[in-house]
């Protein structure tokens, strides 16, 4: 593994982490809900009365944020060697897994660990171990 220091962005990464933490803290303080994208999207599919508006607004903000960022700075370059079909299958598997795990990396990893939740610690360790194993298998065993 190598680190591309030419693309190393510690200040932007720090700012992003601080904003994510502040948003998660504000969300739980103002709404009493844990900030997790899979829960927000999953809840949109089975929204209760009065529950759809804030979910749609959150997701629109998530999509609009890169456009706003691009007004002030260049967006990072995104390159993928995976086919769109493989990315779609991977996305569906992640969605399926997060629904069965009662949350995703943002819900368990950011909010759950901050609340010292044992369930979130186990979930986050499982996410990380699965990711490490998948990358190792795809890059070193099946490459």
N, C-alpha and C positions, 0 to 999 in steps of 0.2 A: 504494500500500500504506500502510495506517495501522496503528499499534500501539495497541491498546486499553490505555491505561495504567490504566484503572479495574480491569482484570483482570490487571495486571502482578504477577507473583509471583516476584521474584528469589530470595528466600530458599528458598522451596519448590522452585524450579527448581534452585538450587545444591545443595540437600540431595538431590534426586532424582538429579542427575548424580553427586554423590559416592557415593551408595549404589550406583548402577549400575556405576561404576568399581570400587568395592570388591568388589561381587559378581563382576564379571568377573575381577578379579585373584585373588580367593579360589578361584573355580571352576577357573582354569587351574593355580593352585598346588596345589590339593588333588586334582584329578582328571586334570590334564594335558590337558584338553579346552578348546577355544575356546568361549566362551559365545555362542551364536547361536540364536535362537528357531527359525528355519527348520530348522536342523540337528537341533535337539531334537525338533521335531514330525515332520520327515521321517524321522528315525531311529526314531521310535515306530512308524511304519508298517511298517518292516522291521527291528524290534528283534531283536538277538541275545539268546541266553540270558543272563539276569542284567542286561540292559540296559534293561528296560522300567520297573522300579520307580523309579529316580531320575528318569527322564523324566516319568513320571506325577506324581510328587511335585513336580517343578519346575513343571509346568503347573498343578497344583492351587494351588500357592503363588502363581503369577501371577494366578490368578483370585481367590484369597482376599485378596490384598493390598488391593484397593480396599475390601472389606468391613471389614478391620482399620483402614484409614485413616479410614473413615467413623465409627468410634467416637470419634475424637479431633478431627476437623475435617470440614467439608463437602467433598464431592467437587466438582470443577470441573463446571460445566454443559457438557453436550455437545449441540450442535445440528448437524444435517446437513440440507441441502436435497436430498440424493441419495436416491433410492428404495432400499429394502432390496435389490431385485434388482440395481441398479447397484453397490451396496456389495459384494454377494456376488460379482459378476463381477470387480470390482476386486480383491477379496481373492484370488480364484482366480488372477488374472493375476500378482499379487505373489508368490504361492506358486510358481507355475510359473517365474517369472523368477528367484526366489532359488534354486531347485533347479538351474537352468541356470547361474547365476552362482556356484554353490558357496558361497552364503551370503547373508545379508541385511544390513540396515544395522547391526544390533547386532554381528554377527559381523565384518564387514569394517570398518565405521565405528568401532566402539569397540575391539574386540580387535585387528583386523588393523592399523589405523593405529598403535595403541600398540606393536605389534611391528615397525613400519616396513616392512610388507609392501608391495612394489610392486603386487602383484596386488590388494590391498585398496584401495590408493590409486586405481587405475584403476576398480575396481568402485564405490567411493564417489563418485568424480567422475561416473560414468555414472548412478548413482542420482539424484544431485543435479541433473544436467543434464536428465534425463528428467522429474523432478518439476517443475523450473522451466518447461520447455517445455510440459508438460501443463497446468499452471495458466495459463500465458499463453494457450495456445490456447483453453482452455475459458472463460476469463473475458474475453478481449479479442477473439478472432477469431470464435468460434462462439457468443458470448453473445447 
